[in-house]
Amino acid sequence: MAILFLAVLILAVAVVFSAQNSIPVTLSFIRWQFSASLAIVVFLAMLTGMLVMGLCWMGVGFKKKLKKKPKSQDAALSGGTGSLTKENKTL
């Protein structure tokens, strides 16, 4: 129920923001021009920022994953032989 309330609240804020920022703006870059409402431009800028941050976090996670050294099979096997030896002696 709390998630539904939060979603409705975010939707209401987005609708009010869009209604108050419906002024058309023109963005220019070299020879390229783009005209849209201010709300759409702000939304696209926010979406682009989220995408860039997501890619950065993926890069950080990938870098951490590469730094972890996998355990060698010998070390993993030698740790379990002590209990097997004790069990073998009891039999």
PDB file with one MODEL, atoms N, CA, C and O in Angstrom:
MODEL        1
ATOM      1  N   MET A   1       0.824  -1.192   0.000  1.00  0.00           N
ATOM      2  CA  MET A   1       0.000   0.000   0.000  1.00  0.00           C
ATOM      3  C   MET A   1       0.870   1.259   0.000  1.00  0.00           C
ATOM      4  O   MET A   1       0.535   2.260  -0.632  1.00  0.00           O
ATOM      5  N   ALA A   2       1.992   1.190   0.719  1.00  0.00           N
ATOM      6  CA  ALA A   2       2.886   2.343   0.775  1.00  0.00           C
ATOM      7  C   ALA A   2       3.532   2.606  -0.585  1.00  0.00           C
ATOM      8  O   ALA A   2       3.762   3.756  -0.959  1.00  0.00           O
ATOM      9  N   ILE A   3       3.819   1.538  -1.312  1.00  0.00           N
ATOM     10  CA  ILE A   3       4.426   1.696  -2.642  1.00  0.00           C
ATOM     11  C   ILE A   3       3.441   2.346  -3.600  1.00  0.00           C
ATOM     12  O   ILE A   3       3.822   3.191  -4.410  1.00  0.00           O
ATOM     13  N   LEU A   4       2.184   1.958  -3.511  1.00  0.00           N
ATOM     14  CA  LEU A   4       1.148   2.557  -4.355  1.00  0.00           C
ATOM     15  C   LEU A   4       1.006   4.040  -4.037  1.00  0.00           C
ATOM     16  O   LEU A   4       0.905   4.866  -4.944  1.00  0.00           O
ATOM     17  N   PHE A   5       0.998   4.377  -2.757  1.00  0.00           N
ATOM     18  CA  PHE A   5       0.914   5.782  -2.354  1.00  0.00           C
ATOM     19  C   PHE A   5       2.104   6.573  -2.884  1.00  0.00           C
ATOM     20  O   PHE A   5       1.940   7.688  -3.379  1.00  0.00           O
ATOM     21  N   LEU A   6       3.297   6.001  -2.782  1.00  0.00           N
ATOM     22  CA  LEU A   6       4.501   6.670  -3.270  1.00  0.00           C
ATOM     23  C   LEU A   6       4.445   6.863  -4.789  1.00  0.00           C
ATOM     24  O   LEU A   6       4.837   7.913  -5.296  1.00  0.00           O
ATOM     25  N   ALA A   7       3.961   5.858  -5.506  1.00  0.00           N
ATOM     26  CA  ALA A   7       3.849   5.959  -6.965  1.00  0.00           C
ATOM     27  C   ALA A   7       2.855   7.051  -7.362  1.00  0.00           C
ATOM     28  O   ALA A   7       3.118   7.817  -8.288  1.00  0.00           O
ATOM     29  N   VAL A   8       1.727   7.126  -6.674  1.00  0.00           N
ATOM     30  CA  VAL A   8       0.734   8.167  -6.969  1.00  0.00           C
ATOM     31  C   VAL A   8       1.295   9.544  -6.649  1.00  0.00           C
ATOM     32  O   VAL A   8       1.045  10.501  -7.382  1.00  0.00           O
ATOM     33  N   LEU A   9       2.052   9.654  -5.563  1.00  0.00           N
ATOM     34  CA  LEU A   9       2.661  10.922  -5.197  1.00  0.00           C
ATOM     35  C   LEU A   9       3.676  11.372  -6.251  1.00  0.00           C
ATOM     36  O   LEU A   9       3.696  12.541  -6.635  1.00  0.00           O
ATOM     37  N   ILE A  10       4.506  10.456  -6.711  1.00  0.00           N
ATOM     38  CA  ILE A  10       5.495  10.790  -7.744  1.00  0.00           C
ATOM     39  C   ILE A  10       4.794  11.175  -9.043  1.00  0.00           C
ATOM     40  O   ILE A  10       5.223  12.107  -9.723  1.00  0.00           O
ATOM     41  N   LEU A  11       3.727  10.474  -9.391  1.00  0.00           N
ATOM     42  CA  LEU A  11       2.965  10.805 -10.592  1.00  0.00           C
ATOM     43  C   LEU A  11       2.353  12.198 -10.480  1.00  0.00           C
ATOM     44  O   LEU A  11       2.369  12.961 -11.445  1.00  0.00           O
ATOM     45  N   ALA A  12       1.815  12.532  -9.313  1.00  0.00           N
ATOM     46  CA  ALA A  12       1.216  13.856  -9.116  1.00  0.00           C
ATOM     47  C   ALA A  12       2.265  14.956  -9.247  1.00  0.00           C
ATOM     48  O   ALA A  12       2.007  15.992  -9.859  1.00  0.00           O
ATOM     49  N   VAL A  13       3.444  14.733  -8.676  1.00  0.00           N
ATOM     50  CA  VAL A  13       4.524  15.721  -8.791  1.00  0.00           C
ATOM     51  C   VAL A  13       4.949  15.871 -10.249  1.00  0.00           C
ATOM     52  O   VAL A  13       5.211  16.984 -10.707  1.00  0.00           O
ATOM     53  N   ALA A  14       5.018  14.760 -10.978  1.00  0.00           N
ATOM     54  CA  ALA A  14       5.406  14.819 -12.394  1.00  0.00           C
ATOM     55  C   ALA A  14       4.372  15.573 -13.224  1.00  0.00           C
ATOM     56  O   ALA A  14       4.735  16.334 -14.122  1.00  0.00           O
ATOM     57  N   VAL A  15       3.094  15.370 -12.933  1.00  0.00           N
ATOM     58  CA  VAL A  15       2.036  16.069 -13.677  1.00  0.00           C
ATOM     59  C   VAL A  15       2.091  17.567 -13.391  1.00  0.00           C
ATOM     60  O   VAL A  15       1.987  18.375 -14.314  1.00  0.00           O
ATOM     61  N   VAL A  16       2.253  17.945 -12.131  1.00  0.00           N
ATOM     62  CA  VAL A  16       2.339  19.370 -11.783  1.00  0.00           C
ATOM     63  C   VAL A  16       3.572  19.994 -12.422  1.00  0.00           C
ATOM     64  O   VAL A  16       3.500  21.104 -12.950  1.00  0.00           O
ATOM     65  N   PHE A  17       4.701  19.295 -12.380  1.00  0.00           N
ATOM     66  CA  PHE A  17       5.928  19.798 -12.996  1.00  0.00           C
ATOM     67  C   PHE A  17       5.738  20.003 -14.502  1.00  0.00           C
ATOM     68  O   PHE A  17       6.149  21.027 -15.048  1.00  0.00           O
ATOM     69  N   SER A  18       5.122  19.037 -15.163  1.00  0.00           N
ATOM     70  CA  SER A  18       4.909  19.140 -16.611  1.00  0.00           C
ATOM     71  C   SER A  18       3.959  20.286 -16.949  1.00  0.00           C
ATOM     72  O   SER A  18       4.166  20.999 -17.932  1.00  0.00           O
ATOM     73  N   ALA A  19       2.929  20.462 -16.145  1.00  0.00           N
ATOM     74  CA  ALA A  19       1.970  21.532 -16.410  1.00  0.00           C
ATOM     75  C   ALA A  19       2.602  22.904 -16.219  1.00  0.00           C
ATOM     76  O   ALA A  19       2.308  23.827 -16.978  1.00  0.00           O
ATOM     77  N   GLN A  20       3.457  23.051 -15.225  1.00  0.00           N
ATOM     78  CA  GLN A  20       4.064  24.348 -14.957  1.00  0.00           C
ATOM     79  C   GLN A  20       5.249  24.649 -15.866  1.00  0.00           C
ATOM     80  O   GLN A  20       5.653  25.807 -15.975  1.00  0.00           O
ATOM     81  N   ASN A  21       5.811  23.650 -16.514  1.00  0.00           N
ATOM     82  CA  ASN A  21       6.990  23.846 -17.367  1.00  0.00           C
ATOM     83  C   ASN A  21       6.712  23.427 -18.802  1.00  0.00           C
ATOM     84  O   ASN A  21       7.508  22.713 -19.411  1.00  0.00           O
ATOM     85  N   SER A  22       5.595  23.867 -19.336  1.00  0.00           N
ATOM     86  CA  SER A  22       5.245  23.484 -20.704  1.00  0.00           C
ATOM     87  C   SER A  22       5.723  24.506 -21.730  1.00  0.00           C
ATOM     88  O   SER A  22       5.316  24.455 -22.891  1.00  0.00           O
ATOM     89  N   ILE A  23       6.571  25.418 -21.318  1.00  0.00           N
ATOM     90  CA  ILE A  23       7.096  26.443 -22.218  1.00  0.00           C
ATOM     91  C   ILE A  23       7.996  25.787 -23.259  1.00  0.00           C
ATOM     92  O   ILE A  23       8.879  25.009 -22.897  1.00  0.00           O
ATOM     93  N   PRO A  24       7.794  26.083 -24.549  1.00  0.00           N
ATOM     94  CA  PRO A  24       8.684  25.491 -25.561  1.00  0.00           C
ATOM     95  C   PRO A  24      10.081  26.127 -25.517  1.00  0.00           C
ATOM     96  O   PRO A  24      10.226  27.345 -25.405  1.00  0.00           O
ATOM     97  N   VAL A  25      11.084  25.279 -25.607  1.00  0.00           N
ATOM     98  CA  VAL A  25      12.475  25.744 -25.637  1.00  0.00           C
ATOM     99  C   VAL A  25      13.157  25.127 -26.850  1.00  0.00           C
ATOM    100  O   VAL A  25      12.736  24.086 -27.355  1.00  0.00           O
ATOM    101  N   THR A  26      14.216  25.784 -27.306  1.00  0.00           N
ATOM    102  CA  THR A  26      14.994  25.289 -28.442  1.00  0.00           C
ATOM    103  C   THR A  26      16.419  25.038 -27.986  1.00  0.00           C
ATOM    104  O   THR A  26      17.075  25.931 -27.450  1.00  0.00           O
ATOM    105  N   LEU A  27      16.890  23.834 -28.197  1.00  0.00           N
ATOM    106  CA  LEU A  27      18.271  23.478 -27.897  1.00  0.00           C
ATOM    107  C   LEU A  27      19.052  23.466 -29.204  1.00  0.00           C
ATOM    108  O   LEU A  27      18.581  22.947 -30.216  1.00  0.00           O
ATOM    109  N   SER A  28      20.239  24.037 -29.174  1.00  0.00           N
ATOM    110  CA  SER A  28      21.082  24.082 -30.365  1.00  0.00           C
ATOM    111  C   SER A  28      22.441  23.483 -30.051  1.00  0.00           C
ATOM    112  O   SER A  28      23.035  23.752 -29.007  1.00  0.00           O
ATOM    113  N   PHE A  29      22.918  22.665 -30.978  1.00  0.00           N
ATOM    114  CA  PHE A  29      24.256  22.100 -30.865  1.00  0.00           C
ATOM    115  C   PHE A  29      24.839  22.029 -32.262  1.00  0.00           C
ATOM    116  O   PHE A  29      24.369  21.251 -33.092  1.00  0.00           O
ATOM    117  N   ILE A  30      25.857  22.832 -32.530  1.00  0.00           N
ATOM    118  CA  ILE A  30      26.502  23.000 -33.829  1.00  0.00           C
ATOM    119  C   ILE A  30      25.419  23.343 -34.860  1.00  0.00           C
ATOM    120  O   ILE A  30      24.940  24.476 -34.866  1.00  0.00           O
ATOM    121  N   ARG A  31      25.019  22.419 -35.722  1.00  0.00           N
ATOM    122  CA  ARG A  31      23.974  22.701 -36.714  1.00  0.00           C
ATOM    123  C   ARG A  31      22.644  22.052 -36.353  1.00  0.00           C
ATOM    124  O   ARG A  31      21.647  22.242 -37.050  1.00  0.00           O
ATOM    125  N   TRP A  32      22.627  21.317 -35.309  1.00  0.00           N
ATOM    126  CA  TRP A  32      21.438  20.563 -34.916  1.00  0.00           C
ATOM    127  C   TRP A  32      20.578  21.408 -33.984  1.00  0.00           C
ATOM    128  O   TRP A  32      21.097  22.033 -33.059  1.00  0.00           O
ATOM    129  N   GLN A  33      19.264  21.433 -34.221  1.00  0.00           N
ATOM    130  CA  GLN A  33      18.343  22.159 -33.353  1.00  0.00           C
ATOM    131  C   GLN A  33      17.199  21.240 -32.968  1.00  0.00           C
ATOM    132  O   GLN A  33      16.728  20.433 -33.769  1.00  0.00           O
ATOM    133  N   PHE A  34      16.763  21.381 -31.721  1.00  0.00           N
ATOM    134  CA  PHE A  34      15.708  20.537 -31.182  1.00  0.00           C
ATOM    135  C   PHE A  34      14.759  21.423 -30.387  1.00  0.00           C
ATOM    136  O   PHE A  34      15.188  22.140 -29.483  1.00  0.00           O
ATOM    137  N   SER A  35      13.481  21.379 -30.714  1.00  0.00           N
ATOM    138  CA  SER A  35      12.484  22.164 -29.992  1.00  0.00           C
ATOM    139  C   SER A  35      11.524  21.228 -29.277  1.00  0.00           C
ATOM    140  O   SER A  35      10.986  20.294 -29.872  1.00  0.00           O
ATOM    141  N   ALA A  36      11.317  21.491 -27.996  1.00  0.00           N
ATOM    142  CA  ALA A  36      10.388  20.682 -27.198  1.00  0.00           C
ATOM    143  C   ALA A  36      10.010  21.484 -25.959  1.00  0.00           C
ATOM    144  O   ALA A  36      10.555  22.560 -25.713  1.00  0.00           O
ATOM    145  N   SER A  37       9.082  20.958 -25.191  1.00  0.00           N
ATOM    146  CA  SER A  37       8.709  21.654 -23.956  1.00  0.00           C
ATOM    147  C   SER A  37       9.831  21.488 -22.937  1.00  0.00           C
ATOM    148  O   SER A  37      10.614  20.540 -22.998  1.00  0.00           O
ATOM    149  N   LEU A  38       9.890  22.422 -22.012  1.00  0.00           N
ATOM    150  CA  LEU A  38      10.937  22.400 -20.998  1.00  0.00           C
ATOM    151  C   LEU A  38      10.859  21.140 -20.147  1.00  0.00           C
ATOM    152  O   LEU A  38      11.890  20.609 -19.736  1.00  0.00           O
ATOM    153  N   ALA A  39       9.660  20.660 -19.881  1.00  0.00           N
ATOM    154  CA  ALA A  39       9.497  19.451 -19.066  1.00  0.00           C
ATOM    155  C   ALA A  39      10.128  18.239 -19.753  1.00  0.00           C
ATOM    156  O   ALA A  39      10.763  17.413 -19.097  1.00  0.00           O
ATOM    157  N   ILE A  40       9.957  18.135 -21.066  1.00  0.00           N
ATOM    158  CA  ILE A  40      10.545  17.003 -21.801  1.00  0.00           C
ATOM    159  C   ILE A  40      12.059  17.106 -21.816  1.00  0.00           C
ATOM    160  O   ILE A  40      12.753  16.100 -21.664  1.00  0.00           O
ATOM    161  N   VAL A  41      12.574  18.307 -21.998  1.00  0.00           N
ATOM    162  CA  VAL A  41      14.026  18.500 -22.016  1.00  0.00           C
ATOM    163  C   VAL A  41      14.629  18.143 -20.654  1.00  0.00           C
ATOM    164  O   VAL A  41      15.666  17.484 -20.591  1.00  0.00           O
ATOM    165  N   VAL A  42      13.986  18.572 -19.571  1.00  0.00           N
ATOM    166  CA  VAL A  42      14.485  18.255 -18.230  1.00  0.00           C
ATOM    167  C   VAL A  42      14.405  16.749 -17.992  1.00  0.00           C
ATOM    168  O   VAL A  42      15.329  16.162 -17.430  1.00  0.00           O
ATOM    169  N   PHE A  43      13.305  16.117 -18.417  1.00  0.00           N
ATOM    170  CA  PHE A  43      13.159  14.671 -18.253  1.00  0.00           C
ATOM    171  C   PHE A  43      14.234  13.919 -19.027  1.00  0.00           C
ATOM    172  O   PHE A  43      14.815  12.969 -18.501  1.00  0.00           O
ATOM    173  N   LEU A  44      14.510  14.322 -20.262  1.00  0.00           N
ATOM    174  CA  LEU A  44      15.553  13.659 -21.057  1.00  0.00           C
ATOM    175  C   LEU A  44      16.942  13.865 -20.442  1.00  0.00           C
ATOM    176  O   LEU A  44      17.774  12.958 -20.470  1.00  0.00           O
ATOM    177  N   ALA A  45      17.188  15.041 -19.894  1.00  0.00           N
ATOM    178  CA  ALA A  45      18.474  15.286 -19.229  1.00  0.00           C
ATOM    179  C   ALA A  45      18.616  14.403 -17.992  1.00  0.00           C
ATOM    180  O   ALA A  45      19.686  13.852 -17.732  1.00  0.00           O
ATOM    181  N   MET A  46      17.526  14.272 -17.232  1.00  0.00           N
ATOM    182  CA  MET A  46      17.550  13.416 -16.047  1.00  0.00           C
ATOM    183  C   MET A  46      17.757  11.955 -16.440  1.00  0.00           C
ATOM    184  O   MET A  46      18.529  11.240 -15.801  1.00  0.00           O
ATOM    185  N   LEU A  47      17.071  11.515 -17.486  1.00  0.00           N
ATOM    186  CA  LEU A  47      17.202  10.141 -17.952  1.00  0.00           C
ATOM    187  C   LEU A  47      18.621   9.852 -18.434  1.00  0.00           C
ATOM    188  O   LEU A  47      19.164   8.779 -18.170  1.00  0.00           O
ATOM    189  N   THR A  48      19.217  10.805 -19.138  1.00  0.00           N
ATOM    190  CA  THR A  48      20.595  10.651 -19.603  1.00  0.00           C
ATOM    191  C   THR A  48      21.558  10.564 -18.419  1.00  0.00           C
ATOM    192  O   THR A  48      22.482   9.751 -18.429  1.00  0.00           O
ATOM    193  N   GLY A  49      21.349  11.386 -17.418  1.00  0.00           N
ATOM    194  CA  GLY A  49      22.186  11.332 -16.220  1.00  0.00           C
ATOM    195  C   GLY A  49      22.067  10.001 -15.499  1.00  0.00           C
ATOM    196  O   GLY A  49      23.065   9.457 -15.026  1.00  0.00           O
ATOM    197  N   MET A  50      20.849   9.474 -15.412  1.00  0.00           N
ATOM    198  CA  MET A  50      20.650   8.176 -14.776  1.00  0.00           C
ATOM    199  C   MET A  50      21.351   7.071 -15.555  1.00  0.00           C
ATOM    200  O   MET A  50      21.928   6.158 -14.964  1.00  0.00           O
ATOM    201  N   LEU A  51      21.300   7.155 -16.877  1.00  0.00           N
ATOM    202  CA  LEU A  51      21.960   6.157 -17.719  1.00  0.00           C
ATOM    203  C   LEU A  51      23.476   6.207 -17.533  1.00  0.00           C
ATOM    204  O   LEU A  51      24.124   5.167 -17.418  1.00  0.00           O
ATOM    205  N   VAL A  52      24.036   7.404 -17.503  1.00  0.00           N
ATOM    206  CA  VAL A  52      25.483   7.550 -17.326  1.00  0.00           C
ATOM    207  C   VAL A  52      25.904   7.030 -15.950  1.00  0.00           C
ATOM    208  O   VAL A  52      26.908   6.327 -15.835  1.00  0.00           O
ATOM    209  N   MET A  53      25.145   7.369 -14.914  1.00  0.00           N
ATOM    210  CA  MET A  53      25.474   6.888 -13.570  1.00  0.00           C
ATOM    211  C   MET A  53      25.359   5.362 -13.486  1.00  0.00           C
ATOM    212  O   MET A  53      26.178   4.714 -12.834  1.00  0.00           O
ATOM    213  N   GLY A  54      24.356   4.794 -14.137  1.00  0.00           N
ATOM    214  CA  GLY A  54      24.219   3.338 -14.157  1.00  0.00           C
ATOM    215  C   GLY A  54      25.407   2.673 -14.825  1.00  0.00           C
ATOM    216  O   GLY A  54      25.899   1.650 -14.351  1.00  0.00           O
ATOM    217  N   LEU A  55      25.867   3.249 -15.920  1.00  0.00           N
ATOM    218  CA  LEU A  55      27.036   2.691 -16.603  1.00  0.00           C
ATOM    219  C   LEU A  55      28.292   2.822 -15.743  1.00  0.00           C
ATOM    220  O   LEU A  55      29.136   1.926 -15.731  1.00  0.00           O
ATOM    221  N   CYS A  56      28.414   3.940 -15.025  1.00  0.00           N
ATOM    222  CA  CYS A  56      29.568   4.110 -14.125  1.00  0.00           C
ATOM    223  C   CYS A  56      29.539   3.076 -13.012  1.00  0.00           C
ATOM    224  O   CYS A  56      30.574   2.489 -12.695  1.00  0.00           O
ATOM    225  N   TRP A  57      28.372   2.839 -12.410  1.00  0.00           N
ATOM    226  CA  TRP A  57      28.269   1.853 -11.337  1.00  0.00           C
ATOM    227  C   TRP A  57      28.543   0.451 -11.851  1.00  0.00           C
ATOM    228  O   TRP A  57      29.124  -0.372 -11.145  1.00  0.00           O
ATOM    229  N   MET A  58      28.123   0.178 -13.088  1.00  0.00           N
ATOM    230  CA  MET A  58      28.421  -1.132 -13.669  1.00  0.00           C
ATOM    231  C   MET A  58      29.921  -1.288 -13.850  1.00  0.00           C
ATOM    232  O   MET A  58      30.468  -2.366 -13.618  1.00  0.00           O
ATOM    233  N   GLY A  59      30.588  -0.216 -14.263  1.00  0.00           N
ATOM    234  CA  GLY A  59      32.036  -0.262 -14.433  1.00  0.00           C
ATOM    235  C   GLY A  59      32.755  -0.479 -13.118  1.00  0.00           C
ATOM    236  O   GLY A  59      33.728  -1.230 -13.062  1.00  0.00           O
ATOM    237  N   VAL A  60      32.289   0.169 -12.058  1.00  0.00           N
ATOM    238  CA  VAL A  60      32.893  -0.012 -10.732  1.00  0.00           C
ATOM    239  C   VAL A  60      32.708  -1.453 -10.264  1.00  0.00           C
ATOM    240  O   VAL A  60      33.642  -2.069  -9.752  1.00  0.00           O
ATOM    241  N   GLY A  61      31.509  -1.983 -10.439  1.00  0.00           N
ATOM    242  CA  GLY A  61      31.246  -3.366 -10.039  1.00  0.00           C
ATOM    243  C   GLY A  61      32.078  -4.354 -10.839  1.00  0.00           C
ATOM    244  O   GLY A  61      32.573  -5.339 -10.291  1.00  0.00           O
ATOM    245  N   PHE A  62      32.235  -4.099 -12.127  1.00  0.00           N
ATOM    246  CA  PHE A  62      33.031  -4.977 -12.975  1.00  0.00           C
ATOM    247  C   PHE A  62      34.495  -4.935 -12.562  1.00  0.00           C
ATOM    248  O   PHE A  62      35.181  -5.957 -12.556  1.00  0.00           O
ATOM    249  N   LYS A  63      34.967  -3.731 -12.213  1.00  0.00           N
ATOM    250  CA  LYS A  63      36.361  -3.590 -11.793  1.00  0.00           C
ATOM    251  C   LYS A  63      36.603  -4.336 -10.484  1.00  0.00           C
ATOM    252  O   LYS A  63      37.634  -4.988 -10.324  1.00  0.00           O
ATOM    253  N   LYS A  64      35.650  -4.243  -9.540  1.00  0.00           N
ATOM    254  CA  LYS A  64      35.793  -4.967  -8.276  1.00  0.00           C
ATOM    255  C   LYS A  64      35.767  -6.471  -8.509  1.00  0.00           C
ATOM    256  O   LYS A  64      36.478  -7.217  -7.837  1.00  0.00           O
ATOM    257  N   LYS A  65      34.959  -6.913  -9.447  1.00  0.00           N
ATOM    258  CA  LYS A  65      34.856  -8.345  -9.731  1.00  0.00           C
ATOM    259  C   LYS A  65      36.167  -8.868 -10.318  1.00  0.00           C
ATOM    260  O   LYS A  65      36.568  -9.999 -10.043  1.00  0.00           O
ATOM    261  N   LEU A  66      36.829  -8.044 -11.123  1.00  0.00           N
ATOM    262  CA  LEU A  66      38.110  -8.464 -11.707  1.00  0.00           C
ATOM    263  C   LEU A  66      39.216  -8.531 -10.658  1.00  0.00           C
ATOM    264  O   LEU A  66      40.132  -9.345 -10.772  1.00  0.00           O
ATOM    265  N   LYS A  67      39.135  -7.674  -9.631  1.00  0.00           N
ATOM    266  CA  LYS A  67      40.172  -7.659  -8.608  1.00  0.00           C
ATOM    267  C   LYS A  67      40.109  -8.880  -7.701  1.00  0.00           C
ATOM    268  O   LYS A  67      41.132  -9.292  -7.153  1.00  0.00           O
ATOM    269  N   LYS A  68      38.930  -9.465  -7.533  1.00  0.00           N
ATOM    270  CA  LYS A  68      38.804 -10.648  -6.682  1.00  0.00           C
ATOM    271  C   LYS A  68      39.534 -11.804  -7.330  1.00  0.00           C
ATOM    272  O   LYS A  68      39.327 -12.101  -8.507  1.00  0.00           O
ATOM    273  N   LYS A  69      40.386 -12.453  -6.563  1.00  0.00           N
ATOM    274  CA  LYS A  69      41.127 -13.591  -7.091  1.00  0.00           C
ATOM    275  C   LYS A  69      40.348 -14.854  -6.777  1.00  0.00           C
ATOM    276  O   LYS A  69      39.952 -15.066  -5.631  1.00  0.00           O
ATOM    277  N   PRO A  70      40.127 -15.679  -7.754  1.00  0.00           N
ATOM    278  CA  PRO A  70      39.412 -16.932  -7.484  1.00  0.00           C
ATOM    279  C   PRO A  70      40.277 -17.875  -6.660  1.00  0.00           C
ATOM    280  O   PRO A  70      41.497 -17.913  -6.820  1.00  0.00           O
ATOM    281  N   LYS A  71      39.639 -18.635  -5.779  1.00  0.00           N
ATOM    282  CA  LYS A  71      40.373 -19.608  -4.973  1.00  0.00           C
ATOM    283  C   LYS A  71      40.869 -20.729  -5.882  1.00  0.00           C
ATOM    284  O   LYS A  71      40.166 -21.188  -6.783  1.00  0.00           O
ATOM    285  N   SER A  72      42.076 -21.145  -5.619  1.00  0.00           N
ATOM    286  CA  SER A  72      42.582 -22.258  -6.409  1.00  0.00           C
ATOM    287  C   SER A  72      41.907 -23.542  -5.952  1.00  0.00           C
ATOM    288  O   SER A  72      41.468 -23.642  -4.806  1.00  0.00           O
ATOM    289  N   GLN A  73      41.826 -24.493  -6.815  1.00  0.00           N
ATOM    290  CA  GLN A  73      41.168 -25.760  -6.482  1.00  0.00           C
ATOM    291  C   GLN A  73      41.941 -26.517  -5.407  1.00  0.00           C
ATOM    292  O   GLN A  73      41.342 -27.224  -4.596  1.00  0.00           O
ATOM    293  N   ASP A  74      43.261 -26.375  -5.392  1.00  0.00           N
ATOM    294  CA  ASP A  74      44.062 -27.065  -4.385  1.00  0.00           C
ATOM    295  C   ASP A  74      43.732 -26.562  -2.987  1.00  0.00           C
ATOM    296  O   ASP A  74      43.590 -27.357  -2.058  1.00  0.00           O
ATOM    297  N   ALA A  75      43.609 -25.247  -2.832  1.00  0.00           N
ATOM    298  CA  ALA A  75      43.301 -24.680  -1.516  1.00  0.00           C
ATOM    299  C   ALA A  75      41.906 -25.093  -1.074  1.00  0.00           C
ATOM    300  O   ALA A  75      41.687 -25.377   0.104  1.00  0.00           O
ATOM    301  N   ALA A  76      40.971 -25.129  -1.999  1.00  0.00           N
ATOM    302  CA  ALA A  76      39.601 -25.515  -1.656  1.00  0.00           C
ATOM    303  C   ALA A  76      39.533 -26.987  -1.269  1.00  0.00           C
ATOM    304  O   ALA A  76      38.781 -27.350  -0.365  1.00  0.00           O
ATOM    305  N   LEU A  77      40.296 -27.829  -1.928  1.00  0.00           N
ATOM    306  CA  LEU A  77      40.267 -29.261  -1.635  1.00  0.00           C
ATOM    307  C   LEU A  77      41.035 -29.602  -0.361  1.00  0.00           C
ATOM    308  O   LEU A  77      40.643 -30.511   0.371  1.00  0.00           O
ATOM    309  N   SER A  78      42.111 -28.893  -0.094  1.00  0.00           N
ATOM    310  CA  SER A  78      42.923 -29.224   1.086  1.00  0.00           C
ATOM    311  C   SER A  78      42.186 -28.880   2.375  1.00  0.00           C
ATOM    312  O   SER A  78      42.446 -29.500   3.405  1.00  0.00           O
ATOM    313  N   GLY A  79      41.286 -27.922   2.348  1.00  0.00           N
ATOM    314  CA  GLY A  79      40.541 -27.563   3.542  1.00  0.00           C
ATOM    315  C   GLY A  79      39.562 -28.648   3.949  1.00  0.00           C
ATOM    316  O   GLY A  79      39.271 -28.772   5.138  1.00  0.00           O
ATOM    317  N   GLY A  80      39.045 -29.430   3.034  1.00  0.00           N
ATOM    318  CA  GLY A  80      38.054 -30.454   3.354  1.00  0.00           C
ATOM    319  C   GLY A  80      38.650 -31.809   3.653  1.00  0.00           C
ATOM    320  O   GLY A  80      37.919 -32.691   4.103  1.00  0.00           O
ATOM    321  N   THR A  81      39.938 -32.029   3.430  1.00  0.00           N
ATOM    322  CA  THR A  81      40.521 -33.350   3.638  1.00  0.00           C
ATOM    323  C   THR A  81      40.723 -33.673   5.105  1.00  0.00           C
ATOM    324  O   THR A  81      40.759 -34.848   5.470  1.00  0.00           O
ATOM    325  N   GLY A  82      40.858 -32.664   5.960  1.00  0.00           N
ATOM    326  CA  GLY A  82      41.053 -32.918   7.391  1.00  0.00           C
ATOM    327  C   GLY A  82      39.854 -33.628   8.009  1.00  0.00           C
ATOM    328  O   GLY A  82      40.014 -34.579   8.775  1.00  0.00           O
ATOM    329  N   SER A  83      38.671 -33.167   7.678  1.00  0.00           N
ATOM    330  CA  SER A  83      37.476 -33.813   8.250  1.00  0.00           C
ATOM    331  C   SER A  83      37.260 -35.190   7.634  1.00  0.00           C
ATOM    332  O   SER A  83      36.747 -36.087   8.303  1.00  0.00           O
ATOM    333  N   LEU A  84      37.639 -35.372   6.383  1.00  0.00           N
ATOM    334  CA  LEU A  84      37.497 -36.691   5.755  1.00  0.00           C
ATOM    335  C   LEU A  84      38.463 -37.688   6.387  1.00  0.00           C
ATOM    336  O   LEU A  84      38.123 -38.857   6.569  1.00  0.00           O
ATOM    337  N   THR A  85      39.655 -37.231   6.718  1.00  0.00           N
ATOM    338  CA  THR A  85      40.630 -38.107   7.347  1.00  0.00           C
ATOM    339  C   THR A  85      40.141 -38.559   8.723  1.00  0.00           C
ATOM    340  O   THR A  85      40.277 -39.734   9.066  1.00  0.00           O
ATOM    341  N   LYS A  86      39.576 -37.649   9.516  1.00  0.00           N
ATOM    342  CA  LYS A  86      39.043 -37.993  10.823  1.00  0.00           C
ATOM    343  C   LYS A  86      37.883 -38.992  10.679  1.00  0.00           C
ATOM    344  O   LYS A  86      37.778 -39.940  11.457  1.00  0.00           O
ATOM    345  N   GLU A  87      37.040 -38.781   9.711  1.00  0.00           N
ATOM    346  CA  GLU A  87      35.890 -39.687   9.511  1.00  0.00           C
ATOM    347  C   GLU A  87      36.379 -41.073   9.083  1.00  0.00           C
ATOM    348  O   GLU A  87      35.820 -42.090   9.493  1.00  0.00           O
ATOM    349  N   ASN A  88      37.414 -41.102   8.267  1.00  0.00           N
ATOM    350  CA  ASN A  88      37.974 -42.366   7.790  1.00  0.00           C
ATOM    351  C   ASN A  88      38.562 -43.154   8.963  1.00  0.00           C
ATOM    352  O   ASN A  88      38.416 -44.374   9.020  1.00  0.00           O
ATOM    353  N   LYS A  89      39.223 -42.467   9.894  1.00  0.00           N
ATOM    354  CA  LYS A  89      39.825 -43.134  11.051  1.00  0.00           C
ATOM    355  C   LYS A  89      38.756 -43.717  11.965  1.00  0.00           C
ATOM    356  O   LYS A  89      38.955 -44.785  12.544  1.00  0.00           O
ATOM    357  N   THR A  90      37.619 -43.026  12.101  1.00  0.00           N
ATOM    358  CA  THR A  90      36.550 -43.530  12.962  1.00  0.00           C
ATOM    359  C   THR A  90      35.859 -44.745  12.370  1.00  0.00           C
ATOM    360  O   THR A  90      35.286 -45.545  13.109  1.00  0.00           O
ATOM    361  N   LEU A  91      35.901 -44.897  11.078  1.00  0.00           N
ATOM    362  CA  LEU A  91      35.274 -46.059  10.444  1.00  0.00           C
ATOM    363  C   LEU A  91      36.199 -47.245  10.553  1.00  0.00           C
ATOM    364  O   LEU A  91      35.866 -48.333  10.082  1.00  0.00           O
TER     365      LEU A  91
ENDMDL
END
